[in-house]
Amino acid sequence: RRRTLTERGTEQLASGEGMTGIGVLDHPTARVEMEEPEDERVRGYRLNACRKEPWTTNWIENMVPGRCFLDVGACVGSYSLLAAKRGMMVIAVEPGFENYAALVRNAHRNKLEQAIVALRMALGPSNGLISVPSELTMGMSMVTGAPVPGRMEVVPQFTIDQILGLMRCQLPNYIKVDVDGNELGVLRGGRQVLSQLDCREVLVEAKRGTEAAIAEELAQCGLPLSQTFDKRNGQPIWDVVYLYFERKA
């Protein structure tokens, strides 16, 4: 009998065929195994995600288990995996095909495939097809590594409001947005969801200079800016800032 693609993929996961080395996320108590990116710098970003963003880690640790976490720009899944380990239902959105594939494999490796809904698409201000730079190395992003010059791929883009409406799933109580520059577009496409009382907290990685526009957008949805994280170990974080919004009522 000829094996199906699903059967062959499951055998590869079990045997480790086609994988890089396996590392462990740098969380002090939750054991999360992840594929190791070949690039040393990228490996440091992904496996040391808790050290890289202690505010994000602390935020996830204080989420109420059983609630829904929407991770926009999940990459290989560092924070999605941690949230799922801590009892969250996770919707992880990632357009890059290498990163998406690693995200799915990482979910399977940690037996979290029932807790993480992985979607390969972009989120933005409208529905349609868009071109994004191809990322041919697992773990890369527009910040951690340059895509192949001139090489683009077409992916579907939906608004948060549209895709969650189509899925008819639980509305997210927590939303993380990390999309390397299109934060406002993502938020503008989610005004209906963001205005729901069940949407309690949002964390946005923003380019410096866009903080005021993002804060205004979320304030209109009833999510005022609560805290800003712009330093790591007392030093300014390159050209980004992390904005935490919390519904008060």
Phi, psi and omega per residue, in radians:
R1 nan 2.333 3.131
R2 -1.290 2.284 -3.129
R3 -1.265 2.483 3.068
T4 -1.342 2.876 3.086
L5 -1.058 -0.643 3.129
T6 -1.122 -0.761 3.139
E7 -1.122 -0.748 3.138
R8 -1.138 -0.694 3.120
G9 -1.129 -0.694 3.115
T10 -1.117 -0.694 3.109
E11 -1.127 -0.667 3.107
Q12 -1.122 -0.727 3.118
L13 -1.075 -0.723 -3.106
A14 -1.210 -0.635 -3.071
S15 -1.544 -0.334 -3.070
G16 1.481 0.114 -3.127
E17 -1.058 2.337 3.079
G18 1.370 0.114 -3.099
M19 -1.742 2.756 2.933
T20 -1.444 -2.978 3.074
G21 -1.150 2.847 3.130
I22 -1.901 2.220 3.098
G23 -2.041 -3.092 -3.122
V24 -2.216 2.308 3.090
L25 -1.025 2.514 -3.017
D26 -1.415 0.688 3.064
H27 -1.511 2.438 -3.037
P28 -1.200 -0.421 -3.077
T29 -2.198 -0.659 -3.104
A30 -1.443 2.150 3.123
R31 -1.552 1.974 3.122
V32 -2.165 1.971 3.124
E33 -1.534 2.450 -3.111
M34 -2.495 2.613 3.004
E35 -1.133 2.461 -3.141
E36 -1.576 2.086 3.014
P37 -1.051 2.557 -3.118
E38 -1.189 -0.668 -3.132
D39 -1.203 2.199 -3.038
E40 -1.080 -0.734 -3.129
R41 -1.127 -0.780 3.136
V42 -1.145 -0.679 3.103
R43 -1.025 -0.695 3.108
G44 -1.112 -0.701 3.121
Y45 -1.115 -0.807 -2.987
R46 -1.381 -0.747 -3.116
L47 -1.429 -0.342 3.101
N48 -1.898 0.623 -3.076
A49 -1.106 -0.555 -3.131
C50 -1.203 -0.692 3.084
R51 -1.243 -0.626 -3.123
K52 -1.152 -0.746 -3.115
E53 -2.290 1.317 -3.129
P54 -1.089 -0.507 3.112
W55 -1.179 -0.662 3.095
T56 -1.169 -0.745 3.120
T57 -1.082 -0.793 3.134
N58 -1.099 -0.681 3.107
W59 -1.059 -0.840 -3.139
I60 -1.091 -0.690 -3.124
E61 -1.128 -0.392 -3.122
N62 -1.742 0.083 3.061
M63 -1.240 2.649 3.136
V64 -1.428 2.075 3.130
P65 -0.969 2.503 3.135
G66 1.639 -0.219 3.116
R67 -1.576 3.116 -2.969
C68 -1.867 2.337 -3.136
F69 -2.102 2.105 3.073
L70 -1.747 2.030 -3.105
D71 -1.868 1.764 -3.095
V72 -1.639 1.980 -3.011
G73 1.533 0.947 -2.995
A74 -1.316 -0.294 -3.088
C75 0.965 -2.250 -3.096
V76 -1.535 -0.005 2.952
G77 1.811 0.249 -3.075
S78 -0.869 -0.913 -3.065
Y79 -1.428 -0.557 3.057
S80 -1.072 -0.775 -3.138
L81 -1.124 -0.752 3.133
L82 -1.102 -0.759 3.138
A83 -1.110 -0.749 3.127
A84 -1.128 -0.695 3.090
K85 -1.030 -0.553 -3.088
R86 -1.621 0.241 2.970
G87 1.674 0.236 3.123
M88 -1.553 2.651 2.889
M89 -1.556 2.177 -2.961
V90 -2.036 2.324 2.917
I91 -1.915 1.924 -3.050
A92 -1.883 2.102 -3.078
V93 -1.947 2.189 -3.115
E94 -2.619 2.094 -3.111
P95 -1.451 -0.490 -3.066
G96 -1.214 2.210 -2.979
F97 -1.179 -0.649 3.109
E98 -1.189 -0.745 3.131
N99 -1.161 -0.715 3.134
Y100 -1.090 -0.773 -3.141
A101 -1.064 -0.726 3.119
A102 -1.162 -0.674 3.096
L103 -1.006 -0.813 -3.131
V104 -1.134 -0.776 3.134
R105 -1.112 -0.690 3.125
N106 -1.123 -0.657 3.095
A107 -1.094 -0.777 3.112
H108 -1.119 -0.738 -3.112
R109 -1.040 -0.612 -3.125
N110 -1.667 0.165 -3.135
K111 0.974 0.737 -3.135
L112 -2.007 0.290 -3.076
E113 -1.152 -0.375 3.088
Q114 -1.473 -0.263 -3.112
A115 -1.735 -0.317 -3.083
I116 -2.052 2.093 2.991
V117 -1.668 1.918 -3.084
A118 -1.717 2.187 -3.113
L119 -2.078 2.184 3.078
R120 -1.629 1.700 -3.128
M121 -2.955 3.003 2.988
A122 -1.847 2.663 2.982
L123 -1.957 2.490 -3.085
G124 -2.849 -2.793 -3.056
P125 -1.459 -0.128 -3.090
S126 -2.678 2.940 3.113
N127 -1.697 2.508 3.117
G128 2.728 -2.843 3.070
L129 -1.894 2.397 3.105
I130 -2.309 2.764 3.063
S131 -1.732 2.312 3.098
V132 -2.232 2.672 3.101
P133 -1.084 2.395 3.097
S134 -1.275 2.312 3.062
E135 -1.952 1.812 -2.988
L136 -1.619 -0.003 3.113
T137 -2.080 2.200 -3.111
M138 -1.042 2.309 3.117
G139 1.653 -0.200 3.141
M140 -1.296 2.685 2.980
S141 -2.456 -3.128 3.131
M142 -1.138 -0.350 -3.124
V143 -1.617 -0.797 -3.013
T144 -1.449 -0.239 3.124
G145 -2.965 2.580 -3.096
A146 -1.444 2.286 3.016
P147 -1.129 2.922 3.115
V148 -1.066 2.175 -3.091
P149 -0.973 2.285 3.062
G150 1.341 -0.047 -3.104
R151 -1.718 2.126 -3.084
M152 -2.200 2.773 3.017
E153 -2.362 2.679 -3.113
V154 -1.723 2.277 3.113
V155 -2.311 2.711 3.057
P156 -1.276 2.486 3.030
Q157 -2.121 2.354 3.058
F158 -2.250 2.817 2.946
T159 -1.439 2.745 3.042
I160 -0.992 -0.789 -3.107
D161 -1.035 -0.758 -3.079
Q162 -1.214 -0.850 -3.028
I163 -1.212 -0.661 3.119
L164 -1.246 -0.556 3.046
G165 -1.148 -0.729 3.127
L166 -1.162 -0.659 -3.104
M167 -1.307 -0.400 -3.103
R168 0.919 0.731 -3.112
C169 -1.767 3.082 3.079
Q170 -1.042 2.342 3.092
L171 -1.169 2.477 -3.112
P172 -1.223 2.397 3.040
N173 -1.558 -0.438 -3.122
Y174 -2.334 2.387 3.139
I175 -2.306 2.256 3.010
K176 -1.955 2.308 3.126
V177 -2.136 2.043 3.133
D178 -2.482 1.529 -2.979
V179 -2.215 0.328 2.999
D180 0.962 0.785 2.977
G181 2.173 -0.320 -3.092
N182 -1.844 0.527 -3.059
E183 -1.049 -0.795 -3.116
L184 -1.088 -0.708 3.115
G185 -1.074 -0.756 3.112
V186 -1.072 -0.804 -3.094
L187 -1.174 -0.683 3.135
R188 -1.160 -0.466 3.081
G189 -1.453 0.029 -3.101
G190 -2.198 0.411 -3.047
R191 -1.048 -0.644 -3.130
Q192 -1.166 -0.839 3.133
V193 -1.141 -0.769 -3.096
L194 -1.141 -0.407 -3.127
S195 -1.505 -0.145 3.130
Q196 -1.251 2.477 -3.127
L197 -1.084 -0.478 3.128
D198 -1.208 -0.377 3.082
C199 -1.398 1.810 -2.946
R200 -1.706 -0.648 -2.998
E201 -2.515 2.492 3.138
V202 -2.380 2.367 3.064
L203 -2.124 2.174 -3.074
V204 -2.141 2.220 2.923
E205 -1.502 2.071 -3.015
A206 -2.145 2.534 2.986
K207 -1.162 2.422 3.102
R208 -1.024 2.380 -3.094
G209 1.788 -0.251 3.139
T210 -1.837 0.044 -3.032
E211 -1.022 -0.786 -3.061
A212 -1.122 -0.753 -3.122
A213 -1.144 -0.701 3.129
I214 -1.186 -0.733 3.123
A215 -1.094 -0.694 3.123
E216 -1.148 -0.743 3.140
E217 -1.036 -0.808 -3.083
L218 -1.341 -0.510 3.074
A219 -1.073 -0.641 3.113
Q220 -1.151 -0.344 3.100
C221 -1.665 0.097 3.135
G222 1.486 0.337 -3.124
L223 -2.093 1.553 -3.135
P224 -1.292 2.672 3.083
L225 -1.150 2.218 -3.087
S226 -1.870 -0.635 -3.068
Q227 -2.742 2.594 3.114
T228 -2.138 2.362 3.085
F229 -2.061 1.946 -3.103
D230 -2.281 0.200 3.114
K231 -2.391 2.548 3.039
R232 -2.203 2.118 -3.073
N233 0.952 0.647 3.087
G234 1.421 -0.031 -3.118
Q235 -1.940 2.469 3.117
P236 -0.989 2.481 3.124
I237 -1.479 1.790 3.011
W238 0.387 -2.055 -3.066
D239 -2.062 0.391 3.126
V240 -2.178 2.860 3.076
V241 -2.477 2.579 -3.111
Y242 -1.867 2.194 -3.046
L243 -1.992 2.193 -3.113
Y244 -1.940 2.184 -3.106
F245 -2.050 2.457 -3.082
E246 -2.458 2.268 3.074
R247 -1.292 2.280 -3.027
K248 -1.528 -0.489 -3.067
A249 -1.990 nan nan
